Amino acid sequence: MDVKLLYRQGASIRRIARTTGLSRQSVRRILMQKAPKPYGPRRPRPSILDPFVGRLEELLAARPFARATVLFETIAREGYPGHYERVKTWVRTRRREEAARRRACVRFETAPGVEAQFDWKGPVSGLLDFDPSIQVHFFRFLLAWSRARWTLVVLSLKLPAVLASLRWGFERAGGISERLVLDNPKTAVLKPKPHLELHPFFAEFCRHYGCEPDPAWPYQPERKGKTERSFRDLEDAGLLSRTYPSLAALQAAVSAVDDDRMSRVHTTTGARPIERLVREREALQTLPAVAFDPRFPETRRVLSECMVSFQGALYSVPHIHVGSRVTVKADPLSGGIEIFAGAERIAEHAVAKKGERRVIEEHVAELRRPRFERMRLRAPQDRGARVTITPAAAELVAWPRIQVDHRPIEEYAQVVGGAR
């Protein structure tokens, strides 16, 4: 209750004291003050836990997720005489402060051409009519300054698919940024920060394009917040609540949403991303003359059936390669299979499901002829391939010169008879 308000309304000091329960001297002191006296910070009271706070800090640094009961038992063995509740309260307060420190961030913007971000959404199933069980993923590549972004629908999150999608994003952007911010996918980042270790194939990709990979720290999605929040438009546009006759139809719907968003005024930049993209492209690095090949080369041996086994399916090759080793490369986006013998491409197939066979007739056409016909057609070639020694060739060979004496038969008969 406001003492000064009662006094301005005409109440006496005695009445104010009776109404508020204060003494008359307290009422006079309040009326003499020009402003209410502010409360100062309370002095920290000494706690029985204070001598062990340093030890608790060491234990939490070594084991950040240790339970309060374990910490209490540890310091109790070291002489802590207090109760468990005091330790539990201290640990709860400490972890709340640590969580707030991790969540706190400062918003910043980058210059044109400095940073690009990419992220994934998925898996999402039930979007394709011909096979609702197929799970699709949405890859999004975004330029940080202009907010220009492109989304690609893919069927895999393996490293070749990641690298192929990044190559696709660089090509759509028309250049390469200085820095590439990403999450910590296990296919590309073997160990997160602070002990960062990248997959060698991913590191080679970044060296090829001249961009610096910058994975975000674990549990800090704000570092790549421009892509984290942008996936909401897929749900707002209703794309995930419909079905599509093919993967190409789904990709067309996603691209239409991207085009619509890039033509709108961005709430942060105050400009359209498609307009800022023109300026940012001037600051991007030039794409290399030779694109990076994201396909993993895998070695296989050609079976006697003129087939190569790859990912549970069989693919045909020319029959002359039976028994030899070949290299198989699978395109993660188009699904094409290419088979090489050394540097020569000997077969090309569309991807097959497990248990299926892909046969090109010309690979086995000669084997379908009767055996006697194949031998008849091959006979002239075999006869022509035989090696004959001509007189000219005989002169080139150092044949040994052996001299044999000519003797009458009687001498041999005498020798045989004498041996008997």
C-alpha positions as CSV (number, residue, x, y, z in Angstrom):
1,M,0.0,0.0,0.0
2,D,1.4,3.4,-1.0
3,V,2.0,5.6,2.1
4,K,2.4,8.8,0.2
5,L,-0.8,8.2,-1.7
6,L,-2.8,7.9,1.5
7,Y,-1.2,11.0,2.9
8,R,-2.1,13.0,-0.3
9,Q,-5.7,11.8,0.1
10,G,-5.8,13.5,3.6
11,A,-5.2,10.6,5.9
12,S,-3.3,11.4,9.1
13,I,0.0,9.8,10.1
14,R,-1.8,7.9,13.0
15,R,-4.4,6.6,10.6
16,I,-1.8,5.6,8.0
17,A,0.2,3.7,10.6
18,R,-3.0,1.9,11.8
19,T,-3.9,1.0,8.2
20,T,-0.5,-0.2,7.1
21,G,0.7,-1.7,10.3
22,L,3.8,0.5,10.4
23,S,4.9,2.6,13.3
24,R,4.3,6.4,13.1
25,Q,8.0,7.1,13.0
26,S,8.4,4.8,9.9
27,V,5.5,6.6,8.2
28,R,7.2,10.0,8.9
29,R,10.5,8.6,7.5
30,I,8.8,7.4,4.3
31,L,7.0,10.7,3.8
32,M,10.3,12.6,4.1
33,Q,12.0,10.5,1.4
34,K,11.9,12.0,-2.1
35,A,12.1,8.5,-3.8
36,P,11.8,5.0,-2.5
37,K,15.0,3.6,-1.2
38,P,16.2,0.9,-3.7
39,Y,17.2,-2.5,-2.4
40,G,20.9,-3.2,-2.9
41,P,22.3,-6.6,-3.8
42,R,22.4,-9.0,-0.9
43,R,25.7,-10.1,0.4
44,P,26.4,-13.7,-0.5
45,R,26.1,-15.9,2.5
46,P,28.9,-18.4,3.2
47,S,28.0,-22.0,2.4
48,I,29.4,-25.2,3.7
49,L,29.9,-26.2,0.0
50,D,32.3,-23.3,-0.8
51,P,35.5,-25.2,-0.1
52,F,34.5,-27.9,-2.5
53,V,33.3,-25.8,-5.5
54,G,36.6,-26.0,-7.2
55,R,36.6,-29.7,-6.9
56,L,33.1,-29.9,-8.4
57,E,34.3,-27.7,-11.3
58,E,37.1,-30.2,-12.0
59,L,34.7,-33.2,-11.9
60,L,32.2,-31.5,-14.2
61,A,35.0,-30.6,-16.6
62,A,36.1,-34.2,-16.8
63,R,32.6,-35.6,-16.9
64,P,30.1,-32.9,-18.1
65,F,27.1,-35.3,-17.9
66,A,27.9,-36.8,-14.5
67,R,24.9,-37.1,-12.1
68,A,24.7,-35.0,-9.0
69,T,24.6,-38.2,-6.8
70,V,28.0,-39.3,-8.2
71,L,29.5,-35.8,-7.6
72,F,28.1,-35.8,-4.0
73,E,29.5,-39.3,-3.2
74,T,32.9,-38.2,-4.6
75,I,33.3,-35.1,-2.5
76,A,31.7,-36.8,0.5
77,R,34.6,-39.3,0.5
78,E,36.9,-36.3,0.4
79,G,35.5,-34.7,3.5
80,Y,32.3,-32.8,2.5
81,P,30.0,-32.8,5.6
82,G,26.9,-31.3,4.0
83,H,23.8,-32.7,2.6
84,Y,23.1,-34.0,-1.0
85,E,20.4,-31.4,-1.7
86,R,22.9,-28.5,-1.5
87,V,25.1,-30.3,-4.1
88,K,22.1,-31.0,-6.4
89,T,21.0,-27.4,-6.3
90,W,24.5,-26.2,-7.2
91,V,24.7,-28.6,-10.1
92,R,21.3,-27.6,-11.4
93,T,22.2,-23.9,-11.3
94,R,25.5,-24.5,-13.0
95,R,24.0,-26.5,-15.8
96,R,21.3,-24.0,-16.4
97,E,23.9,-21.2,-16.7
98,E,26.0,-23.4,-19.1
99,A,22.9,-24.1,-21.3
100,A,22.1,-20.4,-21.4
101,R,25.7,-19.7,-22.4
102,R,25.6,-22.2,-25.3
103,R,22.3,-20.8,-26.6
104,A,23.3,-17.2,-26.4
105,C,24.6,-15.9,-29.8
106,V,25.2,-12.7,-31.7
107,R,23.7,-12.3,-35.2
108,F,26.2,-11.4,-37.9
109,E,26.2,-11.0,-41.7
110,T,28.9,-11.9,-44.2
111,A,30.1,-10.1,-47.2
112,P,29.2,-11.3,-50.8
113,G,30.9,-14.5,-51.9
114,V,32.3,-15.3,-48.4
115,E,30.0,-18.0,-47.1
116,A,27.6,-20.7,-48.3
117,Q,25.6,-23.1,-46.2
118,F,24.0,-26.4,-46.9
119,D,21.8,-28.8,-44.9
120,W,19.4,-31.7,-45.3
121,K,15.8,-32.5,-44.4
122,G,14.5,-36.0,-44.3
123,P,13.9,-38.8,-44.8
124,V,10.3,-38.4,-45.9
125,S,8.3,-41.3,-47.2
126,G,4.9,-41.6,-48.9
127,L,5.5,-38.8,-51.5
128,L,5.9,-41.0,-54.6
129,D,2.8,-42.7,-56.1
130,F,4.6,-45.6,-57.7
131,D,6.4,-46.7,-54.5
132,P,5.3,-44.9,-51.2
133,S,8.0,-46.8,-49.3
134,I,10.8,-44.8,-51.0
135,Q,12.4,-42.3,-48.7
136,V,13.5,-39.0,-50.2
137,H,15.8,-36.3,-48.8
138,F,15.9,-32.6,-49.5
139,F,19.3,-31.0,-50.0
140,R,19.4,-27.2,-49.7
141,F,22.3,-25.0,-50.8
142,L,22.2,-21.3,-49.8
143,L,24.4,-18.3,-50.4
144,A,24.6,-16.4,-47.0
145,W,24.7,-12.8,-48.3
146,S,22.1,-12.9,-51.0
147,R,19.9,-15.6,-49.4
148,A,19.6,-17.2,-52.8
149,R,18.9,-20.9,-52.4
150,W,18.3,-24.1,-54.4
151,T,16.8,-27.4,-53.3
152,L,17.5,-30.8,-54.7
153,V,15.6,-34.0,-54.1
154,V,17.8,-37.0,-53.6
155,L,17.4,-40.7,-52.5
156,S,20.6,-41.2,-50.5
157,L,22.7,-39.4,-47.9
158,K,25.9,-41.3,-48.6
159,L,29.1,-39.3,-49.3
160,P,28.9,-39.6,-53.1
161,A,25.4,-38.1,-53.0
162,V,26.6,-35.3,-50.7
163,L,29.4,-34.4,-53.0
164,A,27.3,-34.6,-56.1
165,S,24.7,-32.4,-54.5
166,L,27.3,-29.8,-53.5
167,R,28.7,-29.8,-57.0
168,W,25.1,-29.3,-58.2
169,G,24.8,-26.3,-55.8
170,F,28.0,-24.7,-56.9
171,E,26.9,-25.0,-60.5
172,R,23.5,-23.4,-59.8
173,A,25.2,-20.6,-57.9
174,G,27.5,-19.9,-60.8
175,G,30.6,-19.9,-58.6
176,I,32.3,-21.0,-55.4
177,S,32.2,-19.3,-52.0
178,E,35.3,-18.9,-49.8
179,R,33.8,-20.8,-46.9
180,L,31.3,-23.7,-46.7
181,V,29.3,-24.1,-43.5
182,L,27.8,-27.4,-42.8
183,D,26.5,-29.7,-40.0
184,N,28.4,-32.7,-38.9
185,P,27.1,-35.6,-41.1
186,K,29.0,-38.8,-40.4
187,T,29.7,-39.3,-44.0
188,A,31.7,-36.1,-44.3
189,V,32.9,-35.3,-40.8
190,L,34.6,-38.2,-39.0
191,K,35.2,-36.2,-35.8
192,P,33.5,-32.9,-34.9
193,K,35.2,-29.9,-33.4
194,P,37.3,-29.4,-31.3
195,H,39.1,-32.5,-32.7
196,L,38.0,-31.9,-36.3
197,E,38.7,-34.7,-38.8
198,L,37.2,-34.7,-42.2
199,H,36.7,-37.6,-44.6
200,P,39.6,-37.7,-47.0
201,F,37.3,-37.8,-50.0
202,F,35.3,-34.7,-48.7
203,A,38.6,-32.9,-48.0
204,E,39.8,-33.6,-51.5
205,F,36.5,-32.2,-52.9
206,C,37.0,-28.9,-51.0
207,R,40.6,-28.6,-52.2
208,H,39.4,-29.2,-55.8
209,Y,36.9,-26.3,-55.6
210,G,39.1,-24.1,-53.3
211,C,36.6,-23.6,-50.5
212,E,37.2,-23.9,-46.8
213,P,35.0,-26.4,-44.9
214,D,33.7,-25.0,-41.6
215,P,31.5,-27.6,-39.7
216,A,29.4,-26.1,-37.0
217,W,30.2,-26.9,-33.4
218,P,28.0,-29.7,-32.0
219,Y,24.7,-28.6,-30.5
220,Q,25.0,-25.2,-32.1
221,P,22.5,-25.1,-35.0
222,E,22.5,-21.3,-34.9
223,R,25.8,-21.3,-36.8
224,K,23.9,-22.3,-39.9
225,G,20.5,-20.9,-39.0
226,K,19.9,-19.6,-42.5
227,T,19.3,-23.1,-43.7
228,E,17.9,-24.5,-40.5
229,R,14.8,-22.3,-40.6
230,S,14.4,-22.2,-44.4
231,F,12.9,-25.8,-44.6
232,R,9.7,-24.6,-43.1
233,D,8.5,-23.3,-46.4
234,L,8.2,-26.9,-47.7
235,E,5.6,-27.6,-45.1
236,D,3.9,-24.2,-45.4
237,A,3.5,-24.8,-49.2
238,G,1.9,-28.2,-48.6
239,L,4.5,-30.1,-50.6
240,L,4.9,-32.8,-47.9
241,S,1.2,-33.5,-47.7
242,R,0.7,-34.5,-51.4
243,T,1.9,-37.3,-53.6
244,Y,3.7,-37.1,-57.0
245,P,3.8,-39.5,-60.0
246,S,7.6,-39.3,-60.3
247,L,10.7,-37.9,-58.7
248,A,11.0,-35.4,-61.5
249,A,7.5,-34.1,-60.6
250,L,8.5,-33.7,-57.0
251,Q,11.7,-31.8,-58.0
252,A,9.6,-29.5,-60.2
253,A,7.3,-28.6,-57.3
254,V,10.3,-28.0,-55.0
255,S,12.0,-25.8,-57.6
256,A,8.8,-23.7,-58.0
257,V,8.8,-23.0,-54.3
258,D,12.5,-21.9,-54.5
259,D,11.7,-19.6,-57.4
260,D,8.8,-18.0,-55.5
261,R,10.8,-17.4,-52.4
262,M,13.7,-15.9,-54.3
263,S,11.4,-13.4,-55.9
264,R,10.0,-12.2,-52.6
265,V,11.5,-9.4,-50.4
266,H,13.5,-11.0,-47.6
267,T,12.5,-9.8,-44.2
268,T,16.2,-9.5,-43.0
269,T,17.9,-8.0,-46.0
270,G,15.0,-6.0,-47.3
271,A,15.7,-7.0,-50.9
272,R,14.8,-9.9,-53.2
273,P,17.4,-12.7,-53.2
274,I,17.3,-13.0,-57.0
275,E,18.4,-9.3,-57.3
276,R,21.2,-9.7,-54.7
277,L,22.4,-12.9,-56.4
278,V,23.6,-10.8,-59.4
279,R,26.0,-8.9,-57.2
280,E,27.1,-11.9,-55.2
281,R,28.0,-13.9,-58.3
282,E,30.6,-11.2,-59.1
283,A,32.4,-12.0,-55.8
284,L,32.3,-15.8,-56.2
285,Q,35.3,-17.8,-57.3
286,T,35.2,-19.3,-60.8
287,L,34.3,-22.9,-61.2
288,P,37.1,-25.2,-62.2
289,A,37.4,-26.3,-65.8
290,V,37.0,-30.0,-64.8
291,A,34.2,-30.9,-62.4
292,F,35.0,-33.2,-59.5
293,D,33.9,-36.8,-59.9
294,P,32.1,-37.8,-56.7
295,R,31.7,-41.5,-57.7
296,F,33.5,-44.1,-55.6
297,P,35.5,-46.5,-57.9
298,E,34.8,-50.1,-56.8
299,T,36.6,-53.1,-58.2
300,R,34.7,-56.2,-59.3
301,R,35.6,-59.4,-61.1
302,V,33.6,-60.4,-64.2
303,L,31.7,-63.6,-63.7
304,S,31.7,-66.4,-66.2
305,E,28.2,-65.3,-67.2
306,C,29.6,-62.0,-68.5
307,M,28.0,-60.3,-65.5
308,V,29.3,-58.0,-62.8
309,S,27.7,-58.0,-59.3
310,F,27.2,-54.6,-57.8
311,Q,25.0,-53.6,-54.9
312,G,22.9,-56.8,-55.2
313,A,22.2,-56.5,-58.9
314,L,24.0,-58.0,-62.0
315,Y,25.2,-55.9,-65.0
316,S,26.5,-57.3,-68.3
317,V,29.9,-56.6,-69.9
318,P,31.4,-57.8,-73.2
319,H,32.3,-61.5,-73.0
320,I,36.0,-60.9,-73.7
321,H,36.4,-59.5,-70.2
322,V,35.3,-62.7,-68.4
323,G,37.6,-63.4,-65.4
324,S,39.3,-59.9,-65.5
325,R,38.9,-57.1,-62.9
326,V,36.9,-54.0,-63.8
327,T,36.0,-50.8,-62.1
328,V,32.4,-49.8,-61.4
329,K,31.2,-46.3,-60.8
330,A,27.6,-45.4,-59.8
331,D,26.2,-41.9,-60.3
332,P,24.4,-41.0,-57.0
333,L,22.0,-38.5,-58.7
334,S,21.1,-40.0,-62.1
335,G,21.5,-43.6,-61.0
336,G,23.6,-44.6,-64.0
337,I,26.2,-47.4,-63.7
338,E,29.4,-47.2,-65.7
339,I,31.9,-50.0,-65.9
340,F,35.6,-49.5,-66.9
341,A,38.4,-51.8,-68.0
342,G,41.4,-49.6,-67.1
343,A,40.6,-46.2,-68.6
344,E,38.2,-47.6,-71.3
345,R,34.4,-47.5,-70.6
346,I,33.1,-50.9,-71.6
347,A,29.5,-50.8,-70.4
348,E,26.8,-48.4,-69.2
349,H,23.6,-49.3,-67.5
350,A,20.6,-47.8,-65.6
351,V,20.6,-48.7,-62.0
352,A,18.7,-51.9,-61.1
353,K,17.0,-53.1,-57.9
354,K,18.4,-55.9,-55.8
355,G,18.1,-59.3,-57.5
356,E,17.6,-57.8,-61.0
357,R,19.8,-58.3,-64.1
358,R,20.7,-55.7,-66.7
359,V,21.8,-57.3,-70.0
360,I,22.9,-55.6,-73.2
361,E,22.4,-58.0,-76.1
362,E,25.5,-57.1,-78.0
363,H,27.6,-58.1,-74.9
364,V,26.5,-61.7,-75.2
365,A,25.3,-61.9,-78.9
366,E,28.3,-64.0,-80.0
367,L,27.8,-66.5,-77.1
368,R,24.2,-67.2,-78.3
369,R,25.5,-68.7,-81.6
370,P,26.0,-72.5,-81.8
371,R,29.4,-73.6,-80.6
372,F,30.4,-75.3,-83.9
373,E,29.6,-72.0,-85.7
374,R,31.7,-69.9,-83.4
375,M,34.7,-72.4,-83.9
376,R,34.3,-72.3,-87.7
377,L,34.3,-68.5,-87.7
378,R,37.3,-68.4,-85.4
379,A,39.3,-71.1,-87.2
380,P,40.8,-69.0,-90.0
381,Q,42.0,-66.5,-87.4
382,D,43.5,-69.3,-85.3
383,R,45.4,-70.7,-88.3
384,G,46.6,-67.4,-89.2
385,A,47.8,-66.8,-85.7
386,R,50.0,-70.0,-85.7
387,V,53.8,-69.4,-85.6
388,T,55.9,-71.0,-88.4
389,I,59.6,-71.0,-88.6
390,T,60.8,-69.7,-92.0
391,P,64.3,-70.1,-93.3
392,A,65.0,-66.5,-92.7
393,A,63.7,-66.9,-89.1
394,A,65.9,-70.0,-88.6
395,E,69.0,-68.1,-89.4
396,L,68.1,-65.8,-86.5
397,V,68.0,-68.7,-84.0
398,A,71.3,-69.9,-82.6
399,W,70.6,-73.7,-83.2
400,P,73.4,-75.9,-81.6
401,R,75.7,-77.6,-84.2
402,I,76.1,-81.3,-83.4
403,Q,78.5,-83.6,-85.4
404,V,77.5,-87.3,-85.6
405,D,79.9,-90.0,-86.9
406,H,78.6,-92.5,-89.4
407,R,79.6,-96.1,-88.5
408,P,78.7,-99.5,-89.9
409,I,76.0,-101.6,-88.3
410,E,78.5,-104.4,-87.5
411,E,80.2,-102.3,-84.9
412,Y,76.9,-101.7,-83.0
413,A,76.0,-105.4,-83.2
414,Q,79.4,-106.3,-81.8
415,V,78.9,-103.9,-78.9
416,V,75.5,-105.3,-78.1
417,G,76.8,-108.8,-78.3
418,G,79.7,-108.1,-76.2
419,A,77.5,-106.5,-73.5
420,R,75.6,-109.8,-73.3
